[in-house]
Amino acid sequence: MKKYNIITTSLLMLGLTACSTEQAKKNTHVTSQLTAPGAPGAEPFWAYSGKTGIGTSFEQYQNGAYSDNAATGTVSKVWFSIAKGMITETMFGLIHQAQIKDMQFVVVGKDFTVTETDDLDVTIDYLYKDDKGRPLSLAYKVVSKDKQGRFSLEKHIFTDPDGQSLFVRSIFSTQLDGVKAYVTVNPYINNNGLDDFAKATEQGLVAWQDDNYLSLQGAQPFKQTSVGFTGKSDGLNELKTSQQLNNVYTNTGEQSGNVSLLAELGEISKSSQFDLTLSFGNNEQASFKEGQASLNRGYQHVLDNYNGKGEALGWQDYLQSLAPLNSMTAQTADNGKLLYTSAMVLKAQEDKTHAGALIASLSNPWGETVSAKTGSTGYKAVWVRDFYQVAMAFMAMGDTDTAKTAFEYLEKVQVNTNTPDNNGDTGWFLQKTHVDGELEWVGVQLDQTAMPLMLAWKLHQAGVLTDAELTNWYGRMLKPAADFLVDGGRAKILWNDTEITPPATQQERWEEQEGYSPSTTAAVVAGLITAADIAKMVGDEVNAKRYLATAKSYNADIENMMFTTAGNLESNASDGEYFIRIGQDKNANSNTKINANNGRDGFNKKQILDGGFLELVRYGVRDALAPSIVKTLPEYDDETLTDNLQVKYSFEFTDGSGTFAGYRRYGNDGYGEDEVTGANYGEGGQNSPGQRGRVWPFFTGERGHYEIAAANANNTLDATKQQAIKNSYVKGLEQFANQGMMLPEQVWDGVGNNKAGYTLGEGTNSATPLAWTHAEYVKLVRSLSDKQVWDHYPVVTKALK
C-alpha cells in the first residue's frame, strides 16, 4: 500500500496555506493545520440498504459488448444509489466496487446544524417523465425539508453518460440570514472503508487508495475545505457544536483510514444553487479532469444526454426500443409507471465491463450494521437463479439483445477444468460470483444448473439464438450442464467437497437446505426436457433420449418424496396432504427434521411450507389443477397457522379497494430482523433465535402466475378474470414499491418489535431494489397481457403426458 509523503505534501500545500490564511483573516476562529488527527477514524459500515433510487447511464452494445466505439460513445462506469434522501453507495469500475458510503449536505445557521441523516421530510421523484407520469430516465429529484421550516434542499442526481462522474445539483432555500451550506463525502475507495487517504487541493477535494481516485469539485470554488478521519476530525462535530469549522486540515497524513471530505459551498438565500461532480479515475489528475469536463458541459447538456433528448442516445431511447411495453401497460394498475421503472432498473443492474453480468441488487443487505472494513459485494453479484429471472424479464419486455448477451455471459460462471481451485467434476454453475467470475460462494444448487438450459431453449424458440449458435452452445455449455443433472458428480472446490446425486441438491433456491425440493426439482425436470429437445435439434439423439428418460424418472418420484399425506400442521384448513418445502430423505411422510438455519432450530419437515410447489406449474411439470397442487393451496394460504409457521399475510390497498396477498419464503424462516429485539439480521456478526424472515413481494407475482395458469386450465381467463388478477396481484406488487418505485426483497409483516418504525407492507432494510422482484413484476404483466404464463415450457408438459 502507498504511504503518504508528508514532506512532499507540505511543499504542495504552501499555496493552500496562503488561502487558509486569507480565510483566517475573515474568521479568527479557524486554525489551518496540515495533517488531520484521529486515524484511522470510526469503524466503517455500509449505508442503509432500502434504496429509493438507483441510477447509471444507458450505454449501447457493440457486437454484444460495451465499447467506447458504440453509438453511445464513452462508456460511463458509474452507478449511484439513494436511501433516506441521501446519495449512498456510488460505484465506479465494476458494478460492485463502491467508492463512497454516502454524500450528504449540511445546513448551518446561527444556532443550528442539520445534516441529511437528521429527521427531514423527504420526497423523491423523477426529473424526466412523460405526460402520464411514467419515468423516462433514472434521473432523480429529491426534496428534503426541515421539519421546523428553516430551509429546504432539492437535489438533482444523475451520471454523466460521456464521462466518469456523478452530477449533483443542489438547490437550497431559506428565509433566514447567515445560513451556510456544506457538503460532506465519506469515501470507501475500492469497496472498503478503512484504507483511504485524502487531501485538499486548489481544484477541490480528493481521496484515494492505491491507483483508485475520487474527486469532489464544484462549478463555483469552495469557500472552505477540510479533510479528516470520520467521527474524529471530519469537522461535522464542530459544525454541530459551534456552527463553524474551528480546525481545517489539508491532508490525512501517512496512515490510511476511514476518511471524510468536507467543503463549504457558501451562504444560501431564497434560492441558492450549487453544481457538484463526484468523479473517478486511475490518478488524481484524471479524476479531476473528468469532473471538470462534466461541469464544463453543464447541467442541462449532461442531463439531456443522460435522458436521451435530441441526437443523444439515452434512457428514453432504451424505453422506446422495448416494443411490448405499450401493450403491456394496459395490464398494469398504475398506467405503466412501475413497468417503465422496472425496465430501467433491471438494465441498470448490469455490469459494463462484463456485458451481460446481471446482479441481484445494487445494495448491501442490512448495510448500516454490516462492517465495511474489508470489501463486500453484498447483493452486487451474480446468482444464476436471479439472473435467469432477469434474463426472462428482458425477453418479456422485448430486449432480446441483453437477454442474449446475458446468456453468453453464463459460460464465465460455469465450473470447468480451468475454474480456479476446482478439483472436482464440471458442468454445474457456481452459487455466487463477482461479475468478473471471481469465486465467492461455491454451493451446488441444481436449479441454477438447470435454468441456463431453459433459457437457451427459450432464446432459440424466439429466434434469438440461431440453429448454428445453439449447436455451438450445446457443446460448450449446455451438454455439460445436462450431463451433471443426469450423472451428478463430485463438487470439490474451495471448502466444498460433496458428492451430488440429482435430483437431491446440496442447496435449494434459498441456499440453506439440502435434499429434495419441489422448486429445485421443477427446474431440473424442465431443464432436462429442454436439454433433450435441444440435443434432438442438434442431432445428439443418444443424449436426447437419456435426458428425457432421466427427467421422466425424476418426475415420477416427485409426490412420493415431496408431497406428504400424513401432514401434522395444526390447521383447520389442512387435510394433512400438501407439498413440503424440502426433505433430506425420500419418504415425504417420515418425521425427519430439516437443518437449523439463520438462528432458528430445525423443525419436522412436514411443518414447513413454502411456495416452491407453484414452480411445478409455472414450468409445465404439473397441471395447475393437478391434485397435489390443488391440495396444497389451503395450507399455503392459511392465515390461522401459528405465526412462526404461517406463510401468507394479507395487506390492505392504500386506496381502500380491498386486500392483497403477500408471502414469506417459508415457515420458520430466520432471514430477517429479530422479532424480539428489532435488531437487523446478523447484527454484530451473530445470528439470534428471534430472527424472522418477512414477506417477499415477488411471491405475490408467483401466485398471480398460478392464477393465470389455473384460469387457463379451467377455461375461465376472460376479461373479468384478467381484470381481477390485475387488480389483485399486479396492483399488489405495485403497492409494495416505495416512493421511488423500487421493489424490495422483503417488506414489514407487522410481527414483533418494530424498532425501525416500518409501516405495514413497507420495504425493510434487507435489499431494495431486488432485481428478481422487478423481473417477476415485468413477467406477470407480460403473462397477463398474453393471457398465458410467460416462462411456461409447453415442451415439458407435452413430454410428461
Secondary structure as UniProt FT lines:
FT   HELIX           6..12
FT   HELIX           14..26
FT   TURN            28..29
FT   STRAND          31..35
FT   TURN            39..40
FT   STRAND          53..56
FT   STRAND          61..62
FT   TURN            63..64
FT   STRAND          65..66
FT   TURN            68..69
FT   TURN            71..72
FT   STRAND          78..83
FT   TURN            84..85
FT   STRAND          86..92
FT   TURN            95..96
FT   STRAND          98..108
FT   STRAND          113..115
FT   TURN            116..117
FT   STRAND          120..126
FT   TURN            131..132
FT   STRAND          140..146
FT   TURN            147..148
FT   STRAND          152..159
FT   TURN            161..162
FT   STRAND          165..173
FT   STRAND          180..187
FT   HELIX           189..191
FT   STRAND          196..200
FT   STRAND          205..209
FT   TURN            210..211
FT   STRAND          212..218
FT   STRAND          224..229
FT   TURN            230..233
FT   HELIX           236..242
FT   STRAND          247..251
FT   STRAND          259..267
FT   STRAND          272..281
FT   HELIX           284..297
FT   HELIX           299..307
FT   TURN            310..311
FT   HELIX           315..320
FT   TURN            323..324
FT   HELIX           325..328
FT   HELIX           329..331
FT   TURN            335..336
FT   HELIX           337..348
FT   TURN            355..356
FT   TURN            365..366
FT   HELIX           367..369
FT   TURN            378..379
FT   HELIX           384..396
FT   TURN            397..398
FT   HELIX           400..409
FT   HELIX           410..413
FT   TURN            417..418
FT   TURN            420..421
FT   STRAND          432..433
FT   TURN            435..436
FT   STRAND          439..441
FT   HELIX           446..461
FT   TURN            462..463
FT   HELIX           467..473
FT   HELIX           474..478
FT   HELIX           479..487
FT   STRAND          489..493
FT   TURN            494..495
FT   STRAND          496..500
FT   TURN            502..503
FT   TURN            509..510
FT   STRAND          515..516
FT   HELIX           518..537
FT   TURN            538..539
FT   HELIX           541..556
FT   HELIX           558..562
FT   STRAND          563..564
FT   TURN            572..573
FT   STRAND          578..579
FT   TURN            588..589
FT   TURN            598..599
FT   HELIX           605..607
FT   HELIX           611..613
FT   HELIX           614..618
FT   TURN            619..620
FT   TURN            624..625
FT   HELIX           627..636
FT   TURN            639..640
FT   TURN            643..645
FT   STRAND          648..652
FT   TURN            654..655
FT   STRAND          659..664
FT   TURN            667..668
FT   TURN            675..677
FT   TURN            681..682
FT   HELIX           683..685
FT   TURN            689..690
FT   STRAND          695..696
FT   HELIX           698..713
FT   TURN            714..715
FT   HELIX           719..725
FT   HELIX           726..730
FT   HELIX           731..736
FT   TURN            739..740
FT   TURN            755..756
FT   TURN            760..761
FT   HELIX           771..786
FT   TURN            790..791
FT   HELIX           794..800
//
